[in-house]
Amino acid sequence: MNELLLTDDERDRAGGRLVALLDGYERGLPKADVLPALDRTRLAELLATPMPERGIGVDALFDRWEDTILPNSTTVAHPRFLAYVLGPPNGIAPYAEAVAAALNQNCNFSQLSPAASVVERAVLEWLASVVGFPATSKGILTGGGSLATLQALATALHDRVPDFHATGLQRDAAPLVVYTSVEAHRSVDKAAAILGIGLDNVRHVRTDERHRMDVHALRAAIERDRRDGLRPWCVVATCGTVSTGSVDPLDAIADLCAAEDLWLHVDGAYGALFLLSEDMRSLMGGCARADSITLDPHKLLFVSLEAGCVLVRDGAKLRDAHAFDSSYLTVADDELMTDYMDYGPQLSRNFKAFKVWSALQAFGVEAFRAANERTLELAQRLGRGIEATPGLTLLAPVTLTAVCFAVDGASPAEVLETLAAENVALLGPVVVAGKRGIRACITNHRTSTADIDLILERLRR
């Protein structure tokens, strides 16, 4: 007997209970609390329980999931969970995750994961085509947008700093400078700190009245740093800022980067996959001119966490920055396969591409295009409703799906607490141009017109 396998009977019971759990969770969403009241006693018991010497078995484990874990988990799949740029998983996601866990492919080199290698390559080529990158581009799926940005900047360092693998930044040279906007995601600062660029060498460029990077201010900052003997090196533009959903003027920034010989990275974790819709090409088609770009399939493709992505226009540069020889790994050139250990920092990595591939296979691009366009339309509906309501003030233009507003005479914290306590919606706080307000981010394929109207009605009252 193998102590770590289930018996035939246990497998039958586990399968039945899992199907029942998933079905019950789905059917219960309309009546669920978006932010459940925590059972702190049960959670404290979890923490106080010592490592079990003997297992409790399949049925007791499912009981514990159902009476402790599920009731104390935020209902991300609730149609009025609108606090963050985080949507619910699509319907096939739990099943794809289960199959990937059973296969347990180590997606580092193709001998360990042949089908996975081809699936990831297919997914990356699909995503590159959405962005408009050439066939020479390469990429890798990551744990999220922050890691993707870190990898992109590491690739840019390797490309622009001679002998970077050998000497890093330990050299007698002027400091490198990276430019981004004051609205950029904090992952840019974090990447600069981790990579040794230093926060003192990150320029946070002011924005215009639409909260987009001011290209004139960017140009002036680059010129000033060159005069001061520093080394302008990289610009990180944003395609969908977290606070307001603004999109930087990507073409103008690309023109400036080309003229100044700077690496252009686009943080498209929030917004770039809206390019699935042709209507968004005029706003964010400049993504195609980037040297590298961050995407997040776990946002607009609604796959379960985690599934980020970095794409690099010249794929050889991504490989050059991350490839190392290892005598104990047997690899051979194969035009069909890709050894992803040569395209990122990880050796052990799971089969993230499977859930992306499975979702696109199950539903097709058309379904995701429709879902994304619906979220854009719902955001506009909410924005119009706020503008039409005395006592509510829209704080920023509704560019994508982030809707920022204030309730006159009320503290944002009190409004947020009331909406959550009444199970109307879970929204989030925001600061726009120094003014505190409330933000609804409609990146939820379950959200409907009725949900938006319910939120508006409660705000009016």
N, C-alpha and C positions, 0 to 999 in steps of 0.2 A: 504493500500500500504506500502511495506517495502522499505524505502529509499535506502537501501544498496544492493538491488537485481536488476538485469536487467529484463526488460520486455521481453516477447517472441520475439518481433521485435528486441530489442537491442541485445539479444543473437544471433539471426540469423545474424545480421550485424557484431557483434564482431567476431563470428566464421568465417564468410566469409573473413573478413579483416585480421584475424590472419593467415588463410591458405594462403592468397595472399601475406602477408608480408613474411612469411617463404619461400614460393616458390620463390618470387622475390629475396630474400637475397641469396638463394642457387644458382639461375641461374646467379646472378650478380657477383659472386665471381671471375670468371676468369678475369674480367675487372676491378675489384675493386682495389683501392689503399690499399696496406697493412698497410700503416700509413697515414691516411687521413689528409688533411690540415684542421686544426681546424677552425671552425667559432667561434672565440672568442666572437664576439658580442652576438650570440645566447646563448653561455654558460654563459656569464655575465648576460644576461636577466634571465636565469634560477635561478641564484643566487640571483638576485634582486627581483624576484617575491615573494610577501608575501604569507603566507599560505592562500589558496583560501577559501573564505567563502562559495561560491557556486561552484558546480562542472561544468565542461565544457562538460560533456557527452561523450559517447562512440566514436563517429566519430571524434570529436575534439581531444580526447586523442590519437587516432590512428594517426591523422594528426601530432600531436606533436612528437610522437615516430618517425614517418617517416621523419619529416623535421629537427629534432633537435638531437634526441638520436642516431639513427642509423648512420647518417653521421659523427658524432663526436666520434665514437667508433672504437678502434683499430680492424682491421680485423684479428682476431686470426685464423679464418678458412681459410685464404688465404694460398695457397700451398707453398708460399715462406715466410711465417711467421716462422722464424727459430732462433729467438733471445733468446728464453728461453726454459726451459724444460716444455713446455706447448703445448699440442696438441689441435686440434679442437674437438668439441664434435662429437660423432657418430650420424648417421642419426635419430635414434629413440629418442635421448635425449630430444629434445623440447617437444615431446608428453608425454614421461614419466614424465617430470617435471610438465606438465600441470595436469596430472592425480593425481600425488602426492599432488599438491597444492589443488586440489578439495577435496581429501580425508582428507588432513590436519591431519594426524595421529601424535599424540604426542608419540614418540617412547621411552618412559621411562619405563612404565610397561605394561604388556600384556593386561590388561583389557582395556586400552585405544587404543591398537594397536595390536590386535591378529595376523592378517595376516602379518603385518609389522614385528612383533617379529620373526615369522617363516622365513620370507624372509631374514631378516638380518642374522639369524643363518645359513641359507643355503649358503648365499654369503660368510660368514666368514669361513665356513667349506670348501667351494670351494677354497678360497684363501689360507687357511692353507695347503690344499693338494698340491697346486702349489709350495709352499715353501718347503714342506716336513715335516711339523710339525705333531706331533701325534694327535690322537683323543682326548686326554686330554687337548689340547690347547683351549684357548678362545680368543676372541678379541672384538673389537667394531669399528664401522666406525666413523671417526672424521672429523673435518673441514679441515684437511690437514696433511702433514708430520710433520710440526712443533709441532702441538698439539699432534700428535701420539708419537713423541719423548718425549715430556713433560710427557705424561702419562706413558710411558715405564720407564722413570727414577724415577717417583714417585712410581711406582710399585716396582722397585728395591730397593728404599729407605725403603719402608715398609717391604720388605722381609729381608733386611740385617741389619736394625737398630732396636734393641729391643724396643718395646713400641712406635714405631714411631708415631702412631695416637695420643697417649697421650702427648708425650713430644717433638715431632718433633726433631729438631737439638739443642734444648735449653738444653744442658747437658754438663757436664764436661767430654769431650772426645776429643781425637785427631781428627783433621779435616779429613773428607772423601775426597778422590781424585778420579777424573774421568779422563780417558785417551782417547784421540781421535787424529786424524792426523791433520797436518797443512792444509790439503785440505778439512776437514770436513765442513759440512753445518753450518751456523751460529746458527741454531736452537739448537745445542748442547750447545753452550755458553749461549744462551738465557734461555734454560731450567735450566742450572746450576745456573744462576743468580736468576731466579724466585723461584726455590726450596730451595734457601738458601745455596747451596753448595759453591757458591762464585767463581768468575772468577780466583782468585788466586789459586784455587784448581783444575783447569782444565789444564791438561798437553797436549800441542799440539805437538805430536810426529812427528819427521821429516819423510820424505818420501824417497823412492828409486828413481832410474832413470825413473821408470814408474809411478811416482806420487802415489805410494801405501804406506800405513803405513809400516815403517821399524820395523819389529818384534824384531830385536836385540835392537834397540833403545827403543822400548816399554818395553822390559824385563829390560833393564838397568834403565829406569825411575821408574819402579815399585820397583826394589831392592833399589834404592836410597831413595825413599820415605819411605819404610819400615825401613831402617836404621835411617832415621830422625824422626821416631816415628809417622809418618802419617799413615792413613788407606786407602790403595788402595782398591777400591770398585767396580768400573765399567769401562768397556772398550766399547766405541762406535766405531764400525768399519763401513766402508762405502761401499755399493754395488752400485757404480756409483756416483763419485764425480761430483758436479755441474760444475766445471770448465772444467775438461778434460774427465770425464766419466770413470775414473780409478776405479778398483775394488780391495779393500784391500785383502791380502792373508788370506781369512777367515778361512780356516782350521788351518793354523799355529797359528792364533790369538785365535781360539777356544781351541787349545791344551794348549796354555799358560794360558788362563783364567781358564781352568779346573785344571791345576797344581797349580794356585795361588788362586783358589776359588774366582774368580771375576765374577760378572754378565756381560754377553756379550749381548749388544744390537747392532743390525745391522740396520743402516739407509739405507733401500732399497727403499726409496721414488722414486728415479730416476730409478734404474736399476733392482730391484729384480723381477719385473713381466716379464722381459725377460726370466725368467725361464719357461714361457709357451713354449719356444723352447728347445727341448732336447739338441740342440747343445751348449747351454749356461751352461749345468750342470757342465762341467769340470771347468768352470771359477768361478761360483758362487754357486755351490752346497753346500758349507759350510754354507750358510744361514740356512740350516736345523738344525745346531748345536747351533744356538743362543738361549738365554733365552727369547728374545723378538725381534720383527722386525717391522719396519715401512714400509708400502706400500702406494702407491698413485694410486688408480683406476682412478682418474681424469687425470692421465698421460697416462699410456700405455693401459688402457681400454677405454680411450677417452670418459669418461662420463663427463658431464658438472660439473663445480665447484659447490659445494665443495664435495670431496669424498676421504678422507684419511683413513688410517686404521692402527691400532696397533694390533698385535697378540702376545700372551704370551704363551710360551711352556707349562707351568703349569698353566692352566686356573684359578685354585683356588687362585693363587697369585694375579691375576688381580682383582678378586672379593674381596679378603680380603683387598686390598688397597683402594677400592672405595665404599664398601657397608656400608650404614648407615640405621638405622631403622627410620621410620616415621609413627606415629600413624594415620595420615590422609590418608595414601595410603593403599588401601586394596589389598594385594597381597596374593597369595596362591601358594604353590609348584605345578608345572605342568611340567612333563617331556618333553612336546612339546614346551613350551614357555620359553622365557628368559626375565628377567626384566633388561633392559640395563642401568637403573639408577644405578645398582649395579656394573657396569663395567666401569664407566667413571664419570667425574665431573659434567656433565649436568643432569638436570631433564627434562626441556623442550628441545626437540631435534627433528628435522624433519626426514622424511623418506628417508634418503640418500641411503639406500640399494635398493630402488625400481628402481633407474635409472641404477645401476650396474646389478641387476638381469634382468631387462628388456633388456639391451643391450646384455647380454649373451644369453638370451632366443631368441632374434630376430636374432642374427647373428651367434651364436655358437662360441666356443673357437677357432675353426679352422680359422675363419675369423680374429680374433685378433692375432693369431699366425702368420698368413700370413702378416698382416699389420706391426707387429713388426719386422719380419724378413726383410721386404722390407725396413724399415727405417735403419736397420743395413747395408744392402747392399748399400743403397744410401750414407750413411756416408763413407763407404769404397770407393765408386766411387769418392766422392768429395775429400777424402784424397789422392787417387792415382793421381787425376787430379792436385792437388796442388803440389805434389812431382814431377810431370812431367813437371811443368811449371817454366822456369827460372824467377826469380824475386819474386816467392812465396815460403815461407818457412813454413813447417809443424812444429808446436811448441811442439806437444805431440803425442804419438801413438794414433791411433783411436781405442779405446777399445770397446765403445758402439756407441753412435750416436753423440757425441760431437766432432767437428772438429775444432781445434785451429790452427791458422796460422797467418803469418805476410806478408804484402806486402812491399818488400824492397824499402826503400826510401820514404815511404808514411806514414803519421800519421794514426793510426787506426781510430781516430775520423773522419778524412776527408773521408776515404774510406767508413765508415759506413753511413755518411751523404749523400755521393754521391749515394750509392746503394739504400738508402731509397728514396731520392729525385727523382731518375729515376724509382722508383717502380720495381727495379730488385729484391730486397729482403730486409727484415728487419733482420739483424744479430746483434750480441751484442759484447761488449768489453770483454776482458779477460786478465789476467796477469798470465803467466806461467813461473815459476822459475825466477821471477823478470822481465821478458820481456813482454812488452805490445803488445797485438795482437788482433785478431778478432776471434770470435767463432760462428760457425753455429751449432745449435743443432737440429737434424732432428728427432723430436718427433711429426711428422705431417703425419697422414695417407693419406692426400691429395697430398703430395709432390711426384713428378714423376721424372723419369730420365731426361725429358726435362727441368724441373725446375733446377736440379743440373747442367746440361750442360749450361743453360742460365747464371747461376751465374759464372761458370768457364770461360765462354767466356768473360763476362764483366770484370772479374778480370784480364784476360790475356791482354785485351785491355788497 
